[in-house]
Amino acid sequence: MKRAIRAVAVMTGLALAACGNTPKPDDAPLSAPPRTLTIGIKFDQPGLSVEGPDGKPYGFDVDTAVYIADKLGVTPDHITWREARTDQREDLLNSGAVDFIVASYSITAARQQLVSFAGPYLLAGQDLLVRQSERAIDQPEDLNGRTVCTAEGSTSADKIRRSFAQNVKLATRDTYAECVADLIAGTIDAVTTDDVILAGYAHEHPGVLRVVGHRFTRERYGVGVRKGDLELQSRITTVIRMMIDDGSWRRALDADLTASGYQPLPAPVVFNAPDKTVTPGDPATLDPELVNAATAVAATSNARDWEGFRSLVCPETADVIDQIVFQYTPQFDKSLGAEVKNAGYTNTVTGVTQNDPNSATFAFHESFTNVPEKYRSYFKDIDYTGTMVRRNGAWKLCGLAADFVEP
């Protein structure tokens, strides 16, 4: 993070001292320079981040960035906003042109090779924007022979061709706003990107455009930081967790996104320093009851024995853990419904570490079965990390975090 640097006139000070001049009692001491940040955002995504009539940016991404900056000790008037187009984000981060980016930045395995991510702070899903009068396009399979547009640097259109409609015609523009203009003009048939972005454009053009309403991927928006900056990554992730816990996340969501009619997914599970993993402990030194409890957590989940699963969970965190588990269980999915009714999953314990006689951490991997190939970007494998605590002689699951295994 950048700091303004104030030069001190050392020689002048020495000369004044030599003349016997001393500061007056009411002279104010030199104050520390204000902290500053340069943050990358989009300038053309209604609901997320768009430039207002007064020249200031507004939206959920902006509110998230301001909250993060505040917790890092930077006030809004010391933030410099920098446009971060889809195809420019990695260069902006790794060149040092921005300190971090909050710009509908989906976490993917390919991007994780280039930058580090904090968060995630929002879940979204890829969808389609079409003209209100369009009745022949209700899902991505309907795009064969049609033209779909996305922003330069986005992989959204490629995903449609690869998994849903091999004969789709692809078009790219510098921004999604340009795609939307072409959609209204009738020169393309659909725009594709994440539903939260499309909902903003539909809200801007009521009666003209509509979102199809068929999510076919699951995207996690992260805050991009320079590759390898694990300290900043960890600090921002902690702040995002605070934003969700203190209610600021929900208030910003309601103010910026739900007004457009967008139906958001629940708050994401926020991981911390995703490169870190649980190192298995020496089985000979682990409490056998701990190993049995960790194994039972996976076994009851695999058996869909939710009563048994809940009996292994700390009462004060049971509702939160239920939400995490059900959010990623095909049988409880409300978006794809019948299309994944035969999908299943298997949890496997991959490591247990005992920190002391009464606390431990364990990891388990969730893989999905019978998922249609086109929805593999929707049901990605998941690595869970559980926090175990021994109470009254029994080990209980008291915390759960998750990280998708990106394809």
C-alpha positions as CSV (number, residue, x, y, z in Angstrom):
1,M,0.0,0.0,0.0
2,K,1.2,3.4,-0.9
3,R,2.0,6.1,1.5
4,A,2.3,9.8,0.7
5,I,5.8,10.9,1.7
6,R,6.5,14.3,3.1
7,A,10.0,15.7,2.7
8,V,11.4,17.3,5.8
9,A,13.8,20.2,5.3
10,V,16.6,19.1,7.5
11,M,19.0,21.8,6.7
12,T,16.4,24.6,7.2
13,G,15.6,23.1,10.6
14,L,19.3,23.1,11.6
15,A,19.6,26.8,10.5
16,L,16.6,27.8,12.6
17,A,18.0,26.0,15.6
18,A,21.4,27.7,15.2
19,C,19.6,31.1,15.4
20,G,18.0,30.1,18.6
21,N,14.5,29.9,17.2
22,T,12.3,27.4,18.9
23,P,8.7,26.3,18.0
24,K,6.0,28.3,19.6
25,P,3.9,26.5,22.2
26,D,0.9,26.5,19.9
27,D,2.8,25.2,16.9
28,A,1.2,21.8,15.8
29,P,3.6,18.9,15.5
30,L,4.0,17.3,12.1
31,S,1.2,14.8,11.5
32,A,1.7,11.4,9.9
33,P,0.8,11.4,6.2
34,P,-2.5,9.8,5.4
35,R,-2.6,6.3,4.1
36,T,-3.7,5.8,0.6
37,L,-4.9,3.0,-1.7
38,T,-5.4,2.5,-5.4
39,I,-8.2,0.0,-5.9
40,G,-9.2,-1.5,-9.3
41,I,-13.0,-1.8,-10.1
42,K,-15.2,-1.9,-13.1
43,F,-16.8,1.3,-14.3
44,D,-19.7,-0.2,-16.2
45,Q,-21.5,-2.8,-14.1
46,P,-24.8,-1.6,-12.7
47,G,-25.4,-2.8,-9.2
48,L,-21.7,-3.8,-8.7
49,S,-19.7,-0.8,-9.8
50,V,-20.7,2.0,-12.0
51,E,-19.7,5.7,-12.2
52,G,-22.4,8.0,-11.0
53,P,-23.4,11.5,-12.2
54,D,-21.1,13.0,-9.6
55,G,-18.1,11.0,-11.0
56,K,-18.0,8.7,-8.0
57,P,-18.4,4.9,-8.2
58,Y,-21.3,3.1,-6.7
59,G,-22.3,-0.5,-6.2
60,F,-21.7,-3.7,-4.2
61,D,-18.1,-4.1,-5.3
62,V,-17.5,-0.5,-4.4
63,D,-19.1,-0.8,-0.9
64,T,-17.0,-4.0,-0.4
65,A,-13.8,-2.2,-1.4
66,V,-14.6,0.8,0.9
67,Y,-15.3,-1.5,3.8
68,I,-12.0,-3.3,3.3
69,A,-10.1,0.0,3.0
70,D,-11.6,1.3,6.2
71,K,-10.5,-1.8,8.1
72,L,-7.0,-1.3,6.6
73,G,-7.0,2.3,7.9
74,V,-7.8,4.2,4.7
75,T,-10.7,6.6,4.5
76,P,-12.8,6.9,1.2
77,D,-11.3,10.3,0.4
78,H,-7.8,8.7,0.2
79,I,-8.9,5.9,-2.3
80,T,-7.9,6.3,-5.9
81,W,-10.3,4.3,-8.1
82,R,-8.7,2.7,-11.2
83,E,-10.7,1.0,-14.0
84,A,-9.9,-2.7,-14.1
85,R,-11.2,-4.2,-17.3
86,T,-11.5,-8.0,-17.5
87,D,-8.4,-8.5,-19.7
88,Q,-6.3,-6.0,-17.7
89,R,-6.7,-7.2,-14.1
90,E,-3.6,-9.5,-13.8
91,D,-1.3,-6.9,-15.4
92,L,-2.6,-4.1,-13.1
93,L,-2.0,-6.2,-10.0
94,N,1.4,-7.6,-10.8
95,S,2.7,-4.3,-12.2
96,G,1.8,-2.6,-8.9
97,A,-0.6,-0.2,-10.6
98,V,-3.3,-1.1,-8.0
99,D,-3.1,-2.4,-4.5
100,F,-6.0,-4.8,-4.9
101,I,-9.0,-5.4,-7.3
102,V,-12.7,-5.8,-6.5
103,A,-14.2,-6.3,-9.9
104,S,-16.5,-9.4,-10.3
105,Y,-13.2,-11.3,-10.3
106,S,-14.1,-15.0,-10.4
107,I,-11.6,-17.3,-8.7
108,T,-10.3,-19.9,-11.2
109,A,-7.4,-22.3,-11.2
110,A,-5.8,-20.5,-14.2
111,R,-6.1,-17.1,-12.5
112,Q,-4.6,-18.5,-9.3
113,Q,-1.5,-19.2,-11.2
114,L,-1.2,-15.4,-11.9
115,V,-2.6,-13.7,-8.9
116,S,-3.7,-14.4,-5.3
117,F,-7.3,-14.1,-4.1
118,A,-8.8,-13.1,-0.8
119,G,-12.3,-14.1,0.0
120,P,-14.6,-15.0,-1.7
121,Y,-17.1,-12.2,-0.9
122,L,-19.9,-13.1,-3.3
123,L,-21.3,-16.2,-5.1
124,A,-22.8,-15.8,-8.6
125,G,-23.6,-18.0,-11.5
126,Q,-23.3,-17.7,-15.3
127,D,-26.6,-16.9,-17.1
128,L,-27.9,-15.3,-20.2
129,L,-29.3,-11.9,-21.0
130,V,-31.8,-11.7,-23.9
131,R,-34.3,-9.3,-25.3
132,Q,-37.6,-9.2,-23.5
133,S,-39.4,-10.4,-26.6
134,E,-37.1,-13.4,-27.1
135,R,-38.9,-16.7,-26.3
136,A,-36.7,-19.2,-28.1
137,I,-33.7,-18.9,-25.6
138,D,-34.3,-20.3,-22.2
139,Q,-31.0,-22.1,-21.6
140,P,-27.5,-22.2,-23.1
141,E,-28.4,-25.3,-25.2
142,D,-30.7,-23.0,-27.2
143,L,-27.8,-20.9,-28.5
144,N,-26.8,-23.2,-31.4
145,G,-26.7,-21.1,-34.5
146,R,-27.1,-17.9,-32.5
147,T,-24.6,-15.2,-31.6
148,V,-23.6,-14.7,-27.9
149,C,-21.4,-11.8,-26.7
150,T,-19.1,-11.4,-23.8
151,A,-16.3,-9.1,-22.7
152,E,-12.7,-9.5,-24.0
153,G,-10.8,-11.7,-21.5
154,S,-13.8,-13.5,-20.2
155,T,-14.2,-17.3,-20.6
156,S,-18.0,-17.3,-20.4
157,A,-18.7,-17.7,-24.1
158,D,-16.1,-20.4,-24.4
159,K,-17.9,-22.3,-21.6
160,I,-21.1,-22.3,-23.6
161,R,-19.4,-23.6,-26.8
162,R,-17.5,-26.2,-24.9
163,S,-20.3,-27.6,-22.8
164,F,-23.7,-26.6,-24.1
165,A,-23.9,-25.4,-27.7
166,Q,-21.0,-26.4,-30.0
167,N,-22.5,-24.4,-32.9
168,V,-22.8,-21.1,-31.1
169,K,-21.3,-18.0,-32.7
170,L,-19.0,-16.0,-30.3
171,A,-18.5,-12.3,-30.3
172,T,-16.4,-10.2,-27.9
173,R,-16.4,-6.5,-27.0
174,D,-14.2,-4.5,-24.8
175,T,-16.9,-4.2,-22.2
176,Y,-20.2,-5.8,-21.3
177,A,-21.9,-2.5,-21.9
178,E,-21.0,-2.7,-25.5
179,C,-22.4,-6.2,-25.7
180,V,-25.7,-4.9,-24.2
181,A,-25.9,-2.1,-26.7
182,D,-25.5,-4.6,-29.5
183,L,-28.2,-6.8,-27.9
184,I,-30.6,-4.0,-27.8
185,A,-29.8,-3.1,-31.5
186,G,-30.5,-6.7,-32.5
187,T,-27.0,-7.5,-33.9
188,I,-26.5,-10.3,-31.4
189,D,-28.8,-12.7,-29.7
190,A,-27.6,-12.9,-26.1
191,V,-25.0,-11.7,-23.7
192,T,-23.5,-14.1,-21.2
193,T,-21.6,-13.5,-18.0
194,D,-22.6,-13.9,-14.3
195,D,-26.2,-13.4,-13.4
196,V,-25.5,-10.6,-10.9
197,I,-23.9,-8.5,-13.7
198,L,-26.7,-9.2,-16.1
199,A,-29.4,-8.4,-13.6
200,G,-28.0,-4.9,-13.4
201,Y,-28.3,-4.3,-17.1
202,A,-31.9,-5.8,-17.1
203,H,-32.8,-3.3,-14.3
204,E,-31.4,-0.5,-16.4
205,H,-33.5,-1.5,-19.4
206,P,-36.9,-2.6,-18.0
207,G,-39.3,-4.1,-20.5
208,V,-36.4,-4.3,-23.0
209,L,-34.1,-7.0,-21.6
210,R,-34.5,-10.0,-19.3
211,V,-32.3,-12.5,-17.5
212,V,-33.2,-16.1,-18.5
213,G,-32.8,-17.2,-14.9
214,H,-30.9,-20.5,-15.4
215,R,-27.6,-20.5,-13.6
216,F,-25.3,-23.1,-15.1
217,T,-22.0,-22.4,-13.2
218,R,-21.1,-21.4,-9.7
219,E,-18.7,-18.5,-9.5
220,R,-16.9,-17.2,-6.5
221,Y,-15.9,-13.5,-6.6
222,G,-12.5,-12.9,-4.9
223,V,-10.5,-9.8,-4.2
224,G,-7.4,-10.0,-6.4
225,V,-4.0,-9.2,-4.9
226,R,-0.5,-9.4,-6.2
227,K,0.6,-13.0,-6.6
228,G,2.2,-14.3,-3.4
229,D,1.2,-11.4,-1.2
230,L,-0.2,-13.8,1.5
231,E,-0.2,-11.2,4.2
232,L,-2.5,-8.9,2.4
233,Q,-4.6,-11.8,1.1
234,S,-5.0,-13.0,4.7
235,R,-5.9,-9.5,6.1
236,I,-8.5,-8.9,3.4
237,T,-10.0,-12.3,3.9
238,T,-10.4,-11.6,7.6
239,V,-12.1,-8.3,6.8
240,I,-14.5,-9.9,4.4
241,R,-15.5,-12.4,7.1
242,M,-16.1,-9.4,9.5
243,M,-18.2,-7.7,6.8
244,I,-20.5,-10.8,6.6
245,D,-20.6,-11.3,10.4
246,D,-21.5,-7.8,11.4
247,G,-24.3,-7.4,8.9
248,S,-22.6,-4.9,6.6
249,W,-22.5,-7.5,3.7
250,R,-26.3,-8.0,3.8
251,R,-27.0,-4.3,4.0
252,A,-24.9,-3.6,1.0
253,L,-26.4,-6.5,-0.9
254,D,-29.9,-5.2,-0.2
255,A,-29.1,-1.7,-1.2
256,D,-27.1,-2.4,-4.3
257,L,-28.4,-5.7,-5.8
258,T,-31.8,-7.0,-4.6
259,A,-33.4,-3.7,-5.7
260,S,-32.9,-4.9,-9.3
261,G,-34.8,-8.0,-8.6
262,Y,-31.7,-10.1,-8.3
263,Q,-32.0,-13.2,-6.1
264,P,-28.6,-13.7,-4.5
265,L,-27.1,-16.9,-3.3
266,P,-26.3,-17.1,0.4
267,A,-23.2,-15.5,1.8
268,P,-20.1,-17.5,0.6
269,V,-18.0,-19.7,2.8
270,V,-14.9,-17.5,3.3
271,F,-11.6,-19.4,3.3
272,N,-8.3,-18.0,4.5
273,A,-4.9,-18.4,2.8
274,P,-6.2,-21.1,0.4
275,D,-2.7,-22.4,-0.3
276,K,-2.5,-23.8,3.2
277,T,-3.6,-27.3,3.9
278,V,-4.1,-29.6,6.9
279,T,-1.0,-31.7,7.4
280,P,-1.9,-35.2,8.6
281,G,-0.7,-35.9,12.1
282,D,1.1,-39.1,13.2
283,P,-1.7,-41.6,13.7
284,A,0.2,-43.0,16.7
285,T,-0.2,-39.7,18.6
286,L,-3.8,-38.9,17.8
287,D,-6.6,-39.5,20.2
288,P,-8.5,-42.6,18.8
289,E,-11.8,-41.0,19.7
290,L,-10.9,-37.9,17.6
291,V,-10.2,-40.1,14.6
292,N,-13.5,-41.9,15.1
293,A,-15.4,-38.6,15.4
294,A,-13.8,-37.2,12.2
295,T,-14.6,-40.4,10.4
296,A,-18.2,-40.3,11.7
297,V,-18.7,-36.8,10.4
298,A,-17.8,-37.9,6.8
299,A,-19.8,-41.2,7.2
300,T,-23.0,-39.6,8.4
301,S,-22.9,-37.0,5.6
302,N,-22.3,-39.8,3.0
303,A,-25.3,-41.7,4.4
304,R,-27.4,-38.5,4.3
305,D,-28.0,-39.2,8.0
306,W,-28.5,-35.6,8.9
307,E,-29.8,-36.4,12.4
308,G,-26.6,-38.4,13.1
309,F,-24.5,-35.7,11.5
310,R,-26.1,-33.0,13.7
311,S,-25.4,-35.0,16.8
312,L,-21.7,-34.6,16.1
313,V,-21.9,-30.8,15.7
314,C,-21.6,-28.1,18.4
315,P,-25.1,-26.7,19.0
316,E,-24.1,-23.0,18.7
317,T,-22.7,-23.6,15.2
318,A,-25.1,-26.2,13.9
319,D,-27.2,-23.9,11.8
320,V,-24.2,-22.3,10.1
321,I,-22.7,-25.7,9.4
322,D,-26.0,-27.0,8.0
323,Q,-26.1,-24.0,5.6
324,I,-22.6,-24.7,4.4
325,V,-23.3,-28.4,3.8
326,F,-26.8,-28.0,2.2
327,Q,-25.6,-25.2,-0.1
328,Y,-23.3,-27.7,-1.9
329,T,-25.5,-30.8,-1.8
330,P,-27.2,-31.7,-5.1
331,Q,-30.4,-33.0,-3.5
332,F,-31.0,-29.5,-2.0
333,D,-30.2,-27.5,-5.1
334,K,-33.0,-25.3,-6.2
335,S,-31.5,-23.9,-9.3
336,L,-30.9,-26.9,-11.5
337,G,-33.4,-29.2,-9.8
338,A,-34.3,-32.2,-11.9
339,E,-31.2,-31.9,-14.1
340,V,-29.0,-33.1,-11.2
341,K,-31.5,-35.3,-9.3
342,N,-29.3,-38.3,-9.8
343,A,-26.1,-36.6,-8.7
344,G,-24.4,-37.8,-5.6
345,Y,-21.2,-37.1,-3.5
346,T,-18.7,-38.9,-1.4
347,N,-16.7,-37.4,1.5
348,T,-13.3,-38.8,2.4
349,V,-11.1,-37.8,5.4
350,T,-7.7,-36.7,4.1
351,G,-6.0,-35.6,7.3
352,V,-6.3,-35.1,11.0
353,T,-4.1,-32.8,13.2
354,Q,-4.5,-32.7,17.0
355,N,-3.3,-29.3,18.4
356,D,-3.8,-30.2,22.1
357,P,-5.9,-32.6,24.2
358,N,-9.0,-30.6,23.5
359,S,-8.7,-29.1,20.0
360,A,-8.0,-30.5,16.5
361,T,-8.4,-29.8,12.8
362,F,-9.3,-32.3,10.1
363,A,-9.7,-32.1,6.4
364,F,-12.0,-34.1,4.1
365,H,-12.5,-34.0,0.3
366,E,-15.9,-34.1,-1.3
367,S,-16.2,-35.4,-4.8
368,F,-19.4,-35.5,-6.9
369,T,-20.8,-38.4,-8.9
370,N,-23.3,-38.6,-11.7
371,V,-23.1,-34.9,-12.5
372,P,-23.7,-34.1,-16.1
373,E,-20.4,-33.1,-17.7
374,K,-21.8,-29.7,-18.7
375,Y,-22.4,-28.9,-15.0
376,R,-19.0,-29.8,-13.8
377,S,-18.3,-26.1,-13.3
378,Y,-21.3,-25.9,-11.1
379,F,-20.6,-28.9,-8.8
380,K,-16.8,-28.7,-8.4
381,D,-15.0,-30.9,-5.9
382,I,-14.6,-29.3,-2.5
383,D,-11.9,-29.4,0.2
384,Y,-13.4,-28.9,3.7
385,T,-11.5,-28.0,6.8
386,G,-13.3,-28.8,10.1
387,T,-12.5,-27.5,13.6
388,M,-13.0,-30.2,16.3
389,V,-13.3,-29.5,20.1
390,R,-13.6,-32.0,22.9
391,R,-16.4,-31.2,25.3
392,N,-17.3,-33.4,28.3
393,G,-15.1,-36.1,26.8
394,A,-16.7,-36.1,23.4
395,W,-15.3,-34.6,20.2
396,K,-17.6,-32.2,18.3
397,L,-17.4,-30.4,15.0
398,C,-17.5,-26.7,15.9
399,G,-16.4,-25.0,12.7
400,L,-16.3,-25.7,9.0
401,A,-14.7,-23.9,6.1
402,A,-14.7,-24.9,2.4
403,D,-12.7,-24.2,-0.7
404,F,-13.7,-25.4,-4.2
405,V,-11.2,-27.4,-6.1
406,E,-11.1,-25.4,-9.3
407,P,-11.0,-27.3,-12.6
